[in-house]
Each structure stands twice: as C-alpha cells, then as structure tokens.
Amino acid sequence: MPKHKPDYHKAFWKNLPPASYAIILAAIFFTFSSIGFIVDILNAGRLPPGILLGNILFAGLTAIGYVHSFTRNLKIFPLVLLFQIGFTIFLSQPDGTMPAEPALKSRLTLDGLGIMFSIILGYAFFIIFISREGRKQIVLRTEMNLAREMHEVLAPAIHFREDKRFEIYGRTLPAEEVGGDLLDVYRAGNLLTAYIADVSGHGVAAGLLMGMFKSAMHAHLQQNLPLPEILNRANRSLYRLKKKTMFLTCACIRFNESQTAEFALAGHLPILHYRAESGSLERLRISQIPLSVKPDYEFSSGEAAYSPGDWFALLTDGLIETVDAKDREFGLERLEKLLLESRALPPPQLFETALAEINRHGPQTDDQTFLVIRCL
C-alpha cells in the first residue's frame, strides 16, 4: 500500500519541548548578538551606546526570527526579512565622531569582551541543549534498536524444505529500522500455512500492529480453523486494539495432503501461481477488504490445484510500487514477466534476481517482502 515517508525535520521541531526550544533560541541569540559588537568595531567605536545596544539585540532577535520561521512558522519569514532590512538601515549609522584614543581603547575592549561573553553564553546554551536532547536520543536509539531486534524475531528470513513436499523461501526488507511487513509459515499436523501481511504506515506503530496480528494468527492456526474463520477472528481482534486509521492487508495460502491449496486475500495483491505443466503464471485473487476496517466483515477463500514443479509467490506492494526518476512504477506485469523468465531458478535466486532488477529501476521507499513456495 502507498506509504509516505515522514518529514523527520519538521517532526523534530514540532515535538521539541518548550524548555528545550527556549534553550536553543537562547543559544542562537547570544551567538549572533556578538555581531552587534563586531559592527561597532568595524565602525571604529563611533556608534552611540543606544545604537550599539540596538545592534546587539537586533542581531540576536533576527537570528531567532529566521530559526523560528524555518522550523515552526514559515509565514513569518517575510516579516523577519523586513525587520532585518529596516533595522539594518536604522542601526548602522555612526555619529561621525572618532573617539579619543583612551575612549576608543575602552570601547574596543568593551566590544571584545562583549564578543567573548556572547560566544561563551551561546556555546553554554548549545551544550545544555545537546545534553538535554542527546540523552533523549540515546534512550530513543536504544528503544529503536530493541524494536528492530523484535521485528527481526517476528519476521525472520525463511528458507527450508517441508517433508520433501515444498521448498519455501522468504525475506522482508524494511524501508526503515522497524518495518510493517510480515511473513510467516506455520505448520500444524499435515497442514502448512504461509502468509504475508502489509501494515499501513511505518515505524513502531506498524511494528506493534504486525506483532499483534502474528500473535492472533498463531492462536487461531493452532485450532486448525478454516482460513476464512481465521481471518474473521483476527479481524475482530485487531479492530478493537488499533487506531481507526490503521489497517493491514494479508495474503495467505494453506496446503494439506491433497494437491489442492486453499488461499485467502484481505485487500492484498494477488498470489502468483506458476504452473509448470503449461509454463504460465496465474493470479489468484479474491476481492476483499483489508483487515481491521470493518469488524463484522466475513472473509472467504478459494482453491487452486497444483502439481510438482509449480510454485506460489506472495509479495507486498513495496516491490512493484518502486518508482524510477520519472515517477514510473515497476509494476506487477513487469515483475510477473521477470519471474516467468527466471522460473527455473531456486527460490533464493528467484528473489535476488527480481530484487536486483527492482533496485536498478529505483530506490526502495517502502517495505519489500517476497515469499515463494516451490512444490517438489
């Protein structure tokens, strides 16, 4: 599903606590107020005391105005610009009288001390700001690393053979540290169920919903329920536990001892079925809504007969929605053609071949997940 990468620059300044914001503004004010003393030095100490003080305040306040306009409210930028132009003209007029040598020496000493203390105070406030926010960032980084490790546990790479019936391979490549894609294979008796899911959004919130969905799926899969009933129950559980704007799509397929697979989709891309006998690639699809959108929705499933040599591919739209420099998507049809050309490759090479071509098309901007089940 389409996902927009958040603007972390804006989010940082928007969520910065008022106390921290005041500290960084103080650091900026004192650092740039030193310009007022520098202007006085350039004018050989001829600025009247009131003009000197005005320059000090003007330089610091102008710097604060620019910072505030670019971080909080860009609409005030023209006002800051007009303020700078107007006061630059007003505050840059010397009185025309060169101070006597003792007075000049005292004035330049004052300017030098003013510059020194302004920079020291600015530096001190910067250190205070970095210390306050740095501690928070260390804590946040630690929590993000833990969340990333949990994601790796919830959605590990998969590659194994199942009772000489199937070779299964799958990987998920998150676009950020914590992804919202899930792939899983669950075995219970003679039933093997494989599924992938794509949670709306990115980050920790998507990862939490992904974890809840996997827990719900495992709880229901243990009971050997039909796929539609499993999705119905997971749908009702998730609907009560997440924000209204969040949802997830899902594609799942189940194999028993027969040569017929049961599949179900919830707002997801079709499952691709390669038939070795005909050398064709078919789309297994059922038009149904995503999970956790309506709690009373009743899901259904379909069936697909298969033979040795066939394979099934489940994928998320992060693969096909990769765009190039001209904003053109890679597309499902192009991926199908690529997979068909590479149909004889082992599952890991099949995915790597497709991924290499997608990466040549454009950079990754969304979570990318691919799961293939080859029938032996």
N, C-alpha and C positions, 0 to 999 in steps of 0.2 A: 504494500500500500504506500502511496506517496507520503514522504516524511520530509519535513523542513528542518534543517539544522538550526538549532537555536543560536541567537546572537549573544555569545557569552560576554562580549564587551559591554553591551547595554545592560545585560542582566546583572553584571558585577556592580556597576554604578547605581543601578536602581535598587538593589538589595543591600547596599552598603549601609551599615547602621549610622544614624545621625552623628553620634560621637566620633566615629572614625572619619566620616565625611568632613566634620569640622576640623579635625586634626590635619587632614591632608590639605584643606584650604588654608589653614594657618601656616603650614609648611610652604605652600606656594606664595602666600602673601609676603612672608618675611624674606624668602629667597629673592623675589622680584622687587621688593621695596628697596633693595640695595641700588637699583638703577637710579633712584632719586638722588642718592649721594653721588653716583657716577656723573649724572648730568651736571651737578654743581661743580665737580672737579673740572669737567670739560668747559664750563663757563668761568673758570678761574676764581671760583668763590664769589662771584658777583650777584648770585641770586639772593633776593631778600629772604629773611628767615621764613616768612609765611609761604613764599613760593617754594622754598626748599621742602618745607613740611608737606605742602600740597603735592609736590612731585613724589615724595616718599609714599604717601597714601595712594596717589593716583596709580603709580606703577604696581603696587600690590593689589589694589582693587581691580585694575584692568586684567591682571593675570587671573584673578579669581573669576572674573566675569567670563573670560574665554573658557576656562575649565568648566564652569557651570553650564555654559551654553552647549558645549560639545558633549557633556556627559549626562546632563539632566534635561535641558530645555533649549533646543536649537533655535527656537523662535526669538530668543532674546539676543541672538548674535548681532543683528543689525544695530540694536541699541548699544551694545558694548562697543561696536565699531565707531558709532557716532560719538559716544562718550570719549573714546580714545582720541579721535581727531580733534574734537572741541577742546579738550583739556590740554592736549599737546601744544596747541597754539597758545593757549592762555598761560600755561605754566613754564614756557620756555623762554620767557623774556627777561634777560638780565637788566639790572638797573643802570648799567653803563658805567659804574664807578669801580675802578680796580682797588681792592682793599690794600691798605698799607702792609708792609712785609710782616710785622708781628700779627696783624689781624688775619692776613692770608694764611700764615703758618698755622694759626689756631683753627681757621676754617677748614683747611685741608686735613688737619689732624682729626677734627670732628667728622669730616667725610670718611676718612679712612677707618676710624673706629665704628662709624655707622655701618659701613660696608661689612666690616668684620663681624659685628654682632648680629647684623641681619642674616648673614650667611650661616653663622653658628646656630641662631634660633631656627632658621629654616631647616637646617640639617638635623637638629634635635627633633623637630616635629616629624620629619620624614622617618627618622629612626623609630619614634614612638608608633607611627602608623604602620610601618613594616613589621614591628614586633607584635602589635595587636592582630593585624590581619595575617601575618605569617604563621602564628600559632594556629589560627583557624584553618589556614590552608594545609598545614601539616596534618591536622586532625581529619580534614576532608579528604586529603590524599590517602591517608591510612584507611578510611572507610571505603573510598572508591576502590582501592586495591583489594579489600576484603570482598566487596561486591563483585569485582571482576573474577576473583577466585571462585566465588559462589556460582557465577554464571558458567565458568568452565566446568564446574561439577554438574550443574543442571543440564548443560548442553555440550557434552564431550564429543570429540570425534569418534565415529563409529566405523569399525571395519572387522567383520568376522563372517564365518560360514555357519549356517544353521542346519545341522543334521544332514549335510550333503544335499539339502534342497535349495538353499539360497546363499548367494554371496551378497552381503549388504555393506554399503559404504556411504558415509555421510559426514559432512562438515558444515559448520556455521562460522561465518566470518563477520564479526560485529563491526559496524562502522565507527563505534565509539568504544570506550572501555567496557561498558555494560550494554550488551545488546538486547534486543527484544524478540529475537528469533529463537525457536526451539526445535530440536529434532530428537526423536526418541524411538527406541524399539523395545517392545515388551513381549515377553514370552510367558505363556501360562498353559501348561499341558501341551496339547497339539495345536494351539493357536499362537500365531505370531502376528503382532500388530505393530505397524510402523506408522508414524505420523510426524508432521511438522506443523508449526504454528508461527504466526507473524503478529506480534502485538503492536498496536498503534503507538507511535512515538518512539522515543529513545530513552536511554539512561536508566536510573534506578527504579523509577515508577514502572517502566515497561518490564524491567527485570523482575520486580516483585509480582506483577500480574502473571508473567511467564512461570514463575515458581509455583504460584497458586494453581495455575492450570495443570502443570505437570503432576502436582500432588493429587488434584481431583481426578485426573485421568488414571493414575495408578490405583487409586482407591476403587474406581469403578471397573477397571480392567481386571482386577483380582476376582471380581464376581462373574467374569465371563459373560457380561451382558452384551446384547447386540449393539453394533456401532451407533445406530440412531439413539438408543436409550442412553448410551454413554455420553453422547454429545448433549442430549436433553438435560441430563443431570448436571454435567459440567457447566452448561449454560445457566441453569438456575442458580448454581452456587456462585459463579463469578459475578452474576448480575448484582448480587447483594453486597459484594465485597470490593467493588472498584468505583472509581469516579464515573459519572454518567458519560463523559466524553471519551472514555477508553473502551476499546473493543479489541477483539483478535480474530484473525481468520485461521482456518485449520484445514488440512487435508490428511486423511488417514486411510490406510488400507490394511485389511486383515486376511491372513492365509490360514486355511485349515488343511486337512489331509487330502482334500479333493483338489482338482485342477481349476477351481473357480475361486476368485478373490472377491471379497466384499470391500467396497470403498464408500467413503462419505466425504463431502466437502461442506465447509461453512464459510461462504464468501471468499473462497481461496481460488488460486489459479488451478486449471485442470491438472490431473495426474497424467503424465505422458506414458503411454504403453507401447513399447516396441514389440512387434510380432515378428519373430524370426522366420516363420513359415512364409509370410508374404513380403517381408522386408519393409513393412510400413510402420508409421508412427501414428498412433491414435490418441485423441484427447478424451480422457474420461472426465466427464463433467456433470454436475448437478447444481442447478441454480438455487442457492440457499443463502440466507443472510449470515453475517458474521456472528460469532458467539458474544454473549452478554449485551446484545442490543435489545432483545425482547425476551423476557423471562418465560413466556408461555409458548414460544415457538417450538414446533415439532419438526425435528430433522428426519430425513430419510436417507437411504443408502441405495447403491446399485451393485451390480455384479459384472465381473469380467472374466471370461475363460482365458487360461494361459497355458503355454506349453514350454518344455525345456528350451532354453536359448532366448526366451523372452526376457525383457526387463521393464521395470516400472521406475519412473523418475518423478520425485516430488521436489518442488522448488518454491522459493519465495520471490516476490517481485523485485527485490533488490538486484537480482541478476539481470532481468530483462529491461528494467527501467533505468539502467545506466545510460547516461547521455554523453554525446560527444561535444566538441567545441561549438557545433552548430545547433545544439539542443535537440538532437535526434536520438530517440531511444534505440537501444539494441534490439528489442522486440522479441516476442515469443516465436514468431515464424523463423527468424534468423537462428535462434537457439535450437529450434527443432531441426533445422537443416544441418546445423553443426553436429548435433548429437547423432543424427542419422548417418552422417558421413563417418563418424567415429564409433559406430555401433559395436564394432568388434573389439574395441579396447577393454581392458579390465576396468571395473568401476572407478578406482582411484585415478587412472589415466584419463578416463572419460571426463571426469570432473575437471581435472587440471587442464585438459585441452580446451574445454569450454571456458574456464575461468581466464586462461591466458588470452583468449580472443576477446572476451568481455573487457579485460583490463586494457587491451590495446584500443578498444573503442572509446573508453572514457574512465575517469577516476571513480572509485567507489564512494557513494554518498549515502548508502543505506545498507542495513544488514543483509548479507547474502548467505543463503542456505540451500544445500543440494543434498538429496538423499536418493540413492539408487538401489533397487533390489533386483539382482540378476537371478533368474530361475535356472537351476542346474539340471 
